[in-house]
């Protein structure tokens, strides 16, 4: 499975752009408009965008380089251990309430799932959103730009 290497995140008038490449691709880094992040930014603003960037970095992407637009998320990744145990316990407690009949429907289409499994999956999605929102709260502030002398030290 490949990992997306992200060097920059830019908000332009027409949308949200990433400077990235796949680690399994020989092509150079490129700027491209990310429609899913653009939609989230338009619906939820900067908080939603930060949450989704953190989700990407936790699940299938990594920071490459030290541009401030992505470097500001490094503290979020370091905070994962602090919040992940509580997050896992919350999900495990709710999952433990499911019956074997509920668990048997986990991978079926929604019309074939039990009501309890549907409720758990909605709960799980909401808890994941809360988790990534908490992590995104650890990001460095937007208005703090690195000083030129600090940028050269990296």
Phi and psi in degrees as a GROMACS rama.xvg file:
@    title "Ramachandran Plot"
@    xaxis  label "Phi"
@    yaxis  label "Psi"
@TYPE xy
-90.2422  160.078  UNK-2
-116.36  137.562  UNK-3
-85.1344  125.503  UNK-4
-97.6416  117.962  UNK-5
-109.877  122.121  UNK-6
-100.535  -20.7599  UNK-7
-163.412  151.498  UNK-8
-128.372  125.697  UNK-9
-130.925  133.744  UNK-10
-102.093  118.046  UNK-11
-116.312  166.021  UNK-12
-55.2563  -32.1725  UNK-13
-94.6003  0.394481  UNK-14
153.713  -172.453  UNK-15
-99.9  129.182  UNK-16
-116.406  146.296  UNK-17
-114.589  145.313  UNK-18
-105.923  106.487  UNK-19
-155.783  175.554  UNK-20
-160.965  161.302  UNK-21
-84.2293  142.449  UNK-22
-69.6173  -14.2442  UNK-23
-97.7245  9.37959  UNK-24
-113.129  139.022  UNK-25
-84.276  -9.31069  UNK-26
-68.8532  154.357  UNK-27
-74.7186  171.126  UNK-28
-59.4306  147.284  UNK-29
-143.01  153.045  UNK-30
-88.3448  132.38  UNK-31
-148.886  146.976  UNK-32
-78.326  125.169  UNK-33
-98.0905  105.081  UNK-34
-63.2286  -38.7125  UNK-35
-65.8155  -41.5455  UNK-36
-69.266  -35.0838  UNK-37
-61.7929  -44.9298  UNK-38
-61.7968  -44.8744  UNK-39
-63.9786  -42.9031  UNK-40
-62.0042  -40.5126  UNK-41
-68.9828  -34.3078  UNK-42
-83.0024  -40.5455  UNK-43
-117.512  -8.36906  UNK-44
79.0881  -162.826  UNK-45
-64.3258  -36.0718  UNK-46
-61.83  -43.8536  UNK-47
-65.9957  -40.0713  UNK-48
-63.077  -46.5514  UNK-49
-60.0341  -41.8791  UNK-50
-59.0202  -44.7048  UNK-51
-71.6381  -33.0362  UNK-52
-65.6059  -42.9799  UNK-53
-62.3155  -41.2635  UNK-54
-59.0674  -44.7333  UNK-55
-59.0876  -46.4347  UNK-56
-67.1338  -27.7483  UNK-57
-83.2267  -29.0378  UNK-58
-102.882  -40.3334  UNK-59
-152.457  10.9605  UNK-60
-135.106  165.653  UNK-61
-144.836  156.728  UNK-62
-76.0991  134.872  UNK-63
-126.493  123.771  UNK-64
89.7534  -168.786  UNK-65
-133.683  28.7099  UNK-66
-65.475  139.769  UNK-67
-58.7718  -31.9138  UNK-68
-62.7675  -22.8654  UNK-69
-113.735  -30.271  UNK-70
-59.8989  -29.6565  UNK-71
-64.5864  -14.8354  UNK-72
-91.6882  -5.79639  UNK-73
-57.8781  -41.6309  UNK-74
-60.8661  -28.697  UNK-75
-63.7462  -42.3713  UNK-76
-68.3003  -34.8852  UNK-77
-70.007  -27.5611  UNK-78
-81.4977  -7.3957  UNK-79
-53.3073  -45.6037  UNK-80
-61.2152  -33.3176  UNK-81
-67.2772  -39.3354  UNK-82
-98.6277  -19.4172  UNK-83
-68.8714  -33.8678  UNK-84
-65.0007  -46.9929  UNK-85
-61.9541  -42.2613  UNK-86
-60.8356  -48.0474  UNK-87
-63.5663  -40.6784  UNK-88
-62.4475  -40.9672  UNK-89
-62.4702  -46.4646  UNK-90
-66.7305  -42.4317  UNK-91
-62.5349  -39.9664  UNK-92
-62.5919  -43.1618  UNK-93
-70.3663  -39.1704  UNK-94
-64.3661  -35.5865  UNK-95
-64.1015  -17.3962  UNK-96
-80.6387  -12.2372  UNK-97
-77.1498  143.958  UNK-98
-85.6796  165.049  UNK-99
-57.8617  -32.7095  UNK-100
-66.0453  -40.2854  UNK-101
-63.2754  -46.5705  UNK-102
-62.392  -31.8426  UNK-103
-66.4321  -18.6599  UNK-104
-100.199  4.98191  UNK-105
-53.147  -43.6704  UNK-106
-99.2123  8.4327  UNK-107
-83.7269  168.192  UNK-108
-67.8533  160.495  UNK-109
-55.2912  -38.1594  UNK-110
-68.5186  -15.6667  UNK-111
-104.223  -3.08034  UNK-112
-81.4677  152.264  UNK-113
-73.2527  160.322  UNK-114
-61.802  -36.0294  UNK-115
-65.3081  -39.369  UNK-116
-68.668  -40.7233  UNK-117
-61.0731  -42.8066  UNK-118
-64.5491  -40.879  UNK-119
-63.9667  -42.9721  UNK-120
-66.1122  -35.252  UNK-121
-67.4351  -42.0716  UNK-122
-61.2799  -45.0215  UNK-123
-61.2791  -43.5954  UNK-124
-61.9409  -44.6756  UNK-125
-63.4475  -40.3346  UNK-126
-67.3282  -38.966  UNK-127
-63.4619  -41.7857  UNK-128
-60.862  -42.9775  UNK-129
-62.4679  -43.0493  UNK-130
-60.1582  -50.099  UNK-131
-69.2581  -30.481  UNK-132
-65.9621  -42.3832  UNK-133
-62.7473  -43.0229  UNK-134
-63.9107  -42.306  UNK-135
-61.7642  -27.0904  UNK-136
-65.135  -15.0391  UNK-137
-87.1574  -4.6167  UNK-138
-64.4868  147.641  UNK-139
-62.2855  149.294  UNK-140
-62.834  150.699  UNK-141
-67.6009  -34.773  UNK-142
-81.6643  -4.20889  UNK-143
-96.3685  104.845  UNK-144
-92.436  143.723  UNK-145
-66.8955  143.262  UNK-146
-72.1888  151.655  UNK-147
-57.6652  -38.0998  UNK-148
-68.4136  -31.3577  UNK-149
-73.4435  -37.295  UNK-150
-64.2682  -35.5011  UNK-151
-74.7097  -19.0209  UNK-152
-79.3347  -11.1258  UNK-153
